[in-house]
Amino acid sequence: MSPLEYYPWQLATAQQWLQDTQRFAHAWLLHGTPGIGKVQFAKAGAAALLCEQPHAGQACGQCTSCQWVRSGNHPDLRWIRPETYQLDEDPESISTKSPSKHIRIEQLRTLSDWFHTATHRGGFRVAVLYPAESLNHVSANALLKILEEPMANTVFLLVSHNYQALLPTIISRCRRLPLLSPSTDQGLAWLSTQQLEQPENWLAAAGGAPVAAWQLSRAQEQPYPLWLGQLAERLAQGQPKAIIALADQLEKEPTARWLDTLQRFYVDLQFCAQKLAPRYYPGLTQAYAQLSPHLTLAVIQQQWKWLAAQKKQAEHPLNAKLLIHTALERIAQHRFSS
């Protein structure tokens, strides 16, 4: 997708946001649900701010500035993100064997000379930072110092999935711009333009976030991971101990990801136990129907809460393998607790 374009559900917000750039805040906090296109919104917004002849919140796509943005070398635009993100976006740009998951203070220090250089087209200078919660303690304080002493014609766009995790002082230095999730119809309409089969199942698996749904469809063959389908099938067949063998598959995934998947599994079970349609993985409806009679709501909620507690420390598990086995053993035990 071009860095000059917004997703369809973002355009009206962008037009309202950029209608008066003469009195524009020097720092904006763009926040909302993961997977709805916040970084793309920031990219297109930056392009519009730098454009020489923007119209209705959009870059013209024709001027020199737009050509620079499109080619990825605009001198008045800076991208500040962890090396892990940079590696995903441009694999050849990072040579280190251990890319950082955090925004480092060195990345902010490199902005010093940039701040004191005249803009190339006499307009804005824009820095896009994401995800803002990847700032560590040192880099967060460095950013705070920058925001406390704003430079003329310089705009910071901070993108966050969870802005409450930021320093309150950073939040207070920014204007907040909440980006809303698109409606189900909007999400399905866009996914259909991507030639995605069964878009409703992918959108459900991504919690209603269409960009996340599209990315998920590129990463796996079905809306839910293979291991989750096997887990549900073995439980439904009365083979709870057999799910322990799935540990090897879970070890290949980030801890937070498989914990989130299991949480959604239990949300679906809770819905089915109350005779409601599953929210995330409708493809597992048959397995849910076989499982829910064996589980009380209290057990389902207990499991969900335990998974949520583990997720809070997912970035630093003392022993990832032990956590996986503990989770699978709990599921196997509770499957036949009644």
C-alpha positions as CSV (number, residue, x, y, z in Angstrom):
1,M,0.0,0.0,0.0
2,S,1.3,3.4,-0.9
3,P,2.6,5.5,2.1
4,L,0.4,8.3,0.7
5,E,-2.9,6.4,1.1
6,Y,-5.3,5.9,4.0
7,Y,-7.5,2.9,4.6
8,P,-11.1,3.6,3.6
9,W,-12.3,3.9,7.2
10,Q,-9.6,6.4,8.1
11,L,-10.2,9.1,5.4
12,A,-13.0,11.1,7.2
13,T,-10.9,11.2,10.4
14,A,-7.8,12.4,8.5
15,Q,-9.8,15.1,6.7
16,Q,-11.0,16.5,10.0
17,W,-7.7,16.1,11.7
18,L,-5.7,18.0,9.0
19,Q,-8.2,20.7,8.2
20,D,-6.2,23.4,10.1
21,T,-2.5,22.7,10.0
22,Q,-1.7,26.4,10.7
23,R,-2.5,25.7,14.4
24,F,-1.3,22.1,14.5
25,A,-0.1,20.6,17.7
26,H,3.6,19.7,17.8
27,A,3.0,16.2,19.1
28,W,0.1,13.8,18.5
29,L,-0.7,10.5,20.1
30,L,-2.5,8.2,17.6
31,H,-4.0,5.3,19.5
32,G,-6.5,2.5,19.0
33,T,-7.0,-1.2,18.7
34,P,-4.0,-3.2,17.2
35,G,-4.5,-4.1,13.5
36,I,-6.7,-1.3,12.3
37,G,-4.0,0.6,10.3
38,K,-2.7,3.2,12.8
39,V,0.8,3.2,11.3
40,Q,-0.6,3.6,7.8
41,F,-2.7,6.5,9.1
42,A,0.5,8.1,10.5
43,K,2.4,7.5,7.2
44,A,-0.4,9.0,5.1
45,G,-0.8,11.9,7.6
46,A,2.9,12.6,7.5
47,A,2.8,12.6,3.7
48,A,-0.1,15.1,3.8
49,L,1.8,17.4,6.2
50,L,4.8,17.4,4.0
51,C,2.9,17.7,0.7
52,E,3.2,21.0,-1.2
53,Q,-0.4,21.0,-2.4
54,P,-2.5,18.8,-0.1
55,H,-6.2,18.5,-0.6
56,A,-8.8,17.4,2.0
57,G,-6.3,15.7,4.3
58,Q,-4.5,13.8,1.5
59,A,-1.2,14.2,-0.2
60,C,-1.4,15.2,-3.9
61,G,0.9,12.4,-5.0
62,Q,2.5,14.6,-7.7
63,C,4.7,17.1,-6.0
64,T,8.4,16.6,-5.3
65,S,7.7,16.0,-1.6
66,C,5.2,13.2,-2.4
67,Q,7.8,11.6,-4.7
68,W,10.3,11.7,-1.9
69,V,7.9,10.1,0.5
70,R,7.0,7.4,-2.0
71,S,10.6,6.6,-2.6
72,G,11.3,6.5,1.2
73,N,14.0,9.2,1.3
74,H,12.2,12.4,2.3
75,P,14.8,14.5,4.1
76,D,12.2,16.1,6.4
77,L,10.7,12.7,7.5
78,R,12.1,10.4,10.1
79,W,10.9,6.9,11.2
80,I,11.6,5.9,14.8
81,R,10.8,2.2,15.6
82,P,12.5,-0.8,17.1
83,E,15.0,-2.7,15.0
84,T,12.6,-5.7,15.0
85,Y,10.0,-3.6,13.2
86,Q,12.6,-2.2,10.8
87,L,13.8,-5.7,10.1
88,D,10.2,-6.9,9.2
89,E,9.7,-3.9,7.0
90,D,13.1,-3.9,5.3
91,P,15.1,-7.0,6.0
92,E,18.3,-5.6,4.3
93,S,18.4,-2.5,6.6
94,I,19.4,-4.4,9.7
95,S,22.6,-6.5,10.0
96,T,22.6,-7.2,13.7
97,K,21.9,-10.8,14.8
98,S,20.0,-9.6,17.8
99,P,17.7,-6.7,16.8
100,S,16.3,-4.7,19.6
101,K,12.6,-4.8,20.6
102,H,12.9,-1.3,22.1
103,I,13.4,2.2,20.7
104,R,16.8,3.0,21.9
105,I,18.1,6.4,23.1
106,E,20.6,6.5,20.3
107,Q,17.8,6.7,17.8
108,L,16.5,9.9,19.5
109,R,19.9,11.4,19.8
110,T,20.4,11.2,16.0
111,L,17.5,13.7,15.7
112,S,19.6,16.5,17.2
113,D,21.3,17.6,14.0
114,W,18.0,17.1,12.1
115,F,16.2,19.5,14.4
116,H,18.7,22.3,13.7
117,T,18.7,21.9,9.9
118,A,16.3,24.0,7.8
119,T,13.5,22.0,6.2
120,H,14.1,21.3,2.5
121,R,10.8,22.6,1.2
122,G,10.1,25.3,3.8
123,G,7.3,23.3,5.5
124,F,7.0,20.8,8.3
125,R,9.5,18.4,9.6
126,V,7.8,15.1,10.8
127,A,8.9,12.3,13.0
128,V,6.8,9.1,13.2
129,L,7.5,7.0,16.3
130,Y,5.9,3.5,16.7
131,P,4.9,1.7,18.7
132,A,5.3,4.2,21.5
133,E,5.1,1.6,24.2
134,S,8.4,0.1,22.9
135,L,10.2,3.1,24.5
136,N,12.4,1.9,27.4
137,H,12.8,4.0,30.5
138,V,15.9,5.8,29.2
139,S,14.5,6.6,25.7
140,A,11.1,7.6,27.1
141,N,12.8,10.2,29.2
142,A,14.8,11.4,26.3
143,L,11.6,11.8,24.2
144,L,10.0,13.6,27.1
145,K,12.8,16.2,27.1
146,I,12.3,16.7,23.3
147,L,8.6,17.2,23.7
148,E,9.0,19.6,26.5
149,E,11.1,21.9,24.2
150,P,9.4,21.6,20.8
151,M,11.2,22.8,17.8
152,A,9.5,25.1,15.3
153,N,7.6,23.4,12.4
154,T,8.4,20.0,13.8
155,V,5.6,17.5,14.4
156,F,5.9,14.2,16.3
157,L,3.3,11.4,15.5
158,L,3.4,8.8,18.2
159,V,1.5,5.6,17.4
160,S,0.3,3.4,20.3
161,H,-1.7,0.2,20.8
162,N,-1.8,0.8,24.5
163,Y,-1.1,4.5,25.3
164,Q,-1.9,3.9,29.1
165,A,1.5,2.1,29.2
166,L,3.3,5.4,28.4
167,L,4.7,7.9,30.9
168,P,1.8,10.2,32.0
169,T,4.1,13.1,31.3
170,I,4.5,12.0,27.7
171,I,0.8,11.7,27.3
172,S,0.3,15.1,28.7
173,R,2.7,16.6,26.1
174,C,0.6,15.2,23.2
175,R,-2.8,15.9,21.7
176,R,-4.6,12.6,21.6
177,L,-6.2,11.3,18.4
178,P,-8.2,8.1,19.0
179,L,-8.5,6.0,15.8
180,L,-11.7,4.0,15.9
181,S,-12.0,0.4,14.6
182,P,-14.0,0.1,11.3
183,S,-17.4,-1.4,11.4
184,T,-17.8,-5.1,10.4
185,D,-19.2,-4.1,7.1
186,Q,-16.3,-1.8,6.4
187,G,-13.8,-4.4,7.4
188,L,-15.4,-7.1,5.2
189,A,-15.7,-4.8,2.3
190,W,-12.0,-4.0,2.4
191,L,-10.9,-7.7,2.9
192,S,-13.1,-8.6,-0.1
193,T,-11.1,-6.2,-2.3
194,Q,-7.9,-8.2,-1.2
195,Q,-9.4,-11.3,-2.8
196,L,-9.5,-13.0,0.6
197,E,-11.8,-16.0,0.8
198,Q,-14.2,-16.3,3.8
199,P,-13.2,-12.8,5.0
200,E,-15.7,-13.0,7.9
201,N,-13.8,-15.9,9.5
202,W,-10.5,-14.1,9.2
203,L,-12.0,-10.8,10.5
204,A,-13.4,-12.7,13.5
205,A,-10.1,-14.3,14.3
206,A,-8.4,-10.9,14.3
207,G,-11.0,-9.5,16.7
208,G,-12.6,-7.2,14.0
209,A,-9.3,-5.6,13.0
210,P,-9.1,-5.9,9.1
211,V,-5.4,-5.2,8.7
212,A,-4.5,-7.8,11.3
213,A,-6.9,-10.2,9.5
214,W,-5.1,-9.7,6.2
215,Q,-1.7,-10.1,7.8
216,L,-3.0,-13.3,9.6
217,S,-4.1,-14.7,6.2
218,R,-0.6,-14.2,4.8
219,A,0.9,-16.0,7.8
220,Q,-1.2,-19.2,8.0
221,E,-3.6,-21.3,6.0
222,Q,-6.7,-20.9,8.2
223,P,-8.0,-18.3,10.6
224,Y,-6.9,-20.3,13.7
225,P,-3.4,-21.8,14.2
226,L,-3.0,-25.5,13.3
227,W,-2.1,-26.4,16.8
228,L,-5.4,-24.8,18.2
229,G,-7.5,-26.9,15.8
230,Q,-5.6,-30.0,16.9
231,L,-6.1,-29.1,20.6
232,A,-9.8,-28.6,20.1
233,E,-10.1,-31.8,18.2
234,R,-8.3,-34.0,20.7
235,L,-10.2,-32.5,23.6
236,A,-13.5,-33.1,21.8
237,Q,-12.5,-36.7,21.1
238,G,-11.8,-37.3,24.8
239,Q,-8.0,-37.4,24.5
240,P,-7.0,-34.6,26.9
241,K,-3.5,-36.0,27.6
242,A,-2.8,-36.0,23.8
243,I,-2.6,-32.2,23.8
244,I,0.6,-32.2,25.7
245,A,2.3,-33.3,22.5
246,L,1.4,-29.8,21.0
247,A,4.0,-28.2,23.2
248,D,6.6,-28.3,20.4
249,Q,4.4,-26.2,18.1
250,L,3.7,-23.6,20.8
251,E,7.4,-23.2,21.5
252,K,7.8,-21.9,17.9
253,E,5.4,-19.0,18.7
254,P,5.9,-15.9,20.8
255,T,4.6,-16.4,24.3
256,A,2.1,-13.5,24.1
257,R,0.7,-14.8,20.8
258,W,-0.2,-18.3,21.9
259,L,-1.5,-17.0,25.3
260,D,-3.8,-14.6,23.4
261,T,-5.0,-17.4,21.1
262,L,-5.9,-19.6,24.1
263,Q,-7.7,-16.6,25.7
264,R,-9.8,-16.2,22.6
265,F,-10.5,-20.0,22.6
266,Y,-11.9,-19.7,26.2
267,V,-14.0,-16.6,25.2
268,D,-15.6,-18.7,22.5
269,L,-16.2,-21.5,24.9
270,Q,-17.9,-19.1,27.2
271,F,-20.2,-17.9,24.4
272,C,-21.0,-21.4,23.4
273,A,-21.8,-22.5,27.0
274,Q,-24.4,-19.7,27.0
275,K,-25.9,-20.9,23.6
276,L,-24.3,-18.0,21.7
277,A,-22.2,-18.1,18.5
278,P,-18.4,-18.1,19.0
279,R,-16.8,-14.7,18.6
280,Y,-13.3,-15.5,17.3
281,Y,-13.1,-19.0,15.7
282,P,-16.4,-20.0,14.1
283,G,-14.6,-22.8,12.3
284,L,-14.3,-24.6,15.7
285,T,-18.0,-24.4,16.4
286,Q,-18.5,-28.2,16.3
287,A,-15.6,-28.8,18.7
288,Y,-17.0,-26.1,21.0
289,A,-20.4,-27.8,21.0
290,Q,-18.8,-31.1,22.2
291,L,-16.6,-29.4,24.8
292,S,-18.9,-26.9,26.4
293,P,-21.2,-29.5,28.2
294,H,-18.1,-30.7,30.1
295,L,-17.0,-27.3,31.4
296,T,-18.8,-25.0,33.8
297,L,-18.7,-21.2,33.3
298,A,-16.7,-21.0,36.5
299,V,-14.0,-23.3,35.1
300,I,-13.9,-21.4,31.7
301,Q,-13.6,-18.0,33.4
302,Q,-10.9,-19.4,35.8
303,Q,-8.8,-20.6,32.9
304,W,-9.2,-17.2,31.0
305,K,-8.1,-15.3,34.1
306,W,-5.1,-17.5,34.6
307,L,-4.1,-17.0,31.0
308,A,-4.6,-13.2,31.3
309,A,-2.3,-13.2,34.4
310,Q,0.4,-15.0,32.5
311,K,0.1,-12.6,29.6
312,K,1.1,-9.7,31.8
313,Q,4.6,-11.1,32.1
314,A,4.8,-12.8,28.7
315,E,7.7,-10.7,27.6
316,H,9.9,-12.1,30.4
317,P,8.8,-15.7,31.2
318,L,11.1,-17.4,33.6
319,N,10.8,-20.6,31.6
320,A,8.8,-20.5,28.4
321,K,8.8,-24.3,28.0
322,L,7.5,-24.8,31.6
323,L,4.7,-22.2,31.0
324,I,3.6,-24.0,27.9
325,H,3.4,-27.4,29.6
326,T,1.7,-25.9,32.6
327,A,-1.0,-24.3,30.4
328,L,-1.6,-27.5,28.4
329,E,-1.8,-29.6,31.6
330,R,-4.3,-27.2,33.1
331,I,-6.5,-27.4,30.0
332,A,-6.3,-31.2,30.0
333,Q,-7.2,-31.4,33.6
334,H,-10.1,-29.1,33.4
335,R,-11.5,-30.7,30.3
336,F,-12.7,-33.6,32.4
337,S,-12.9,-31.9,35.8
338,S,-16.7,-32.6,35.8
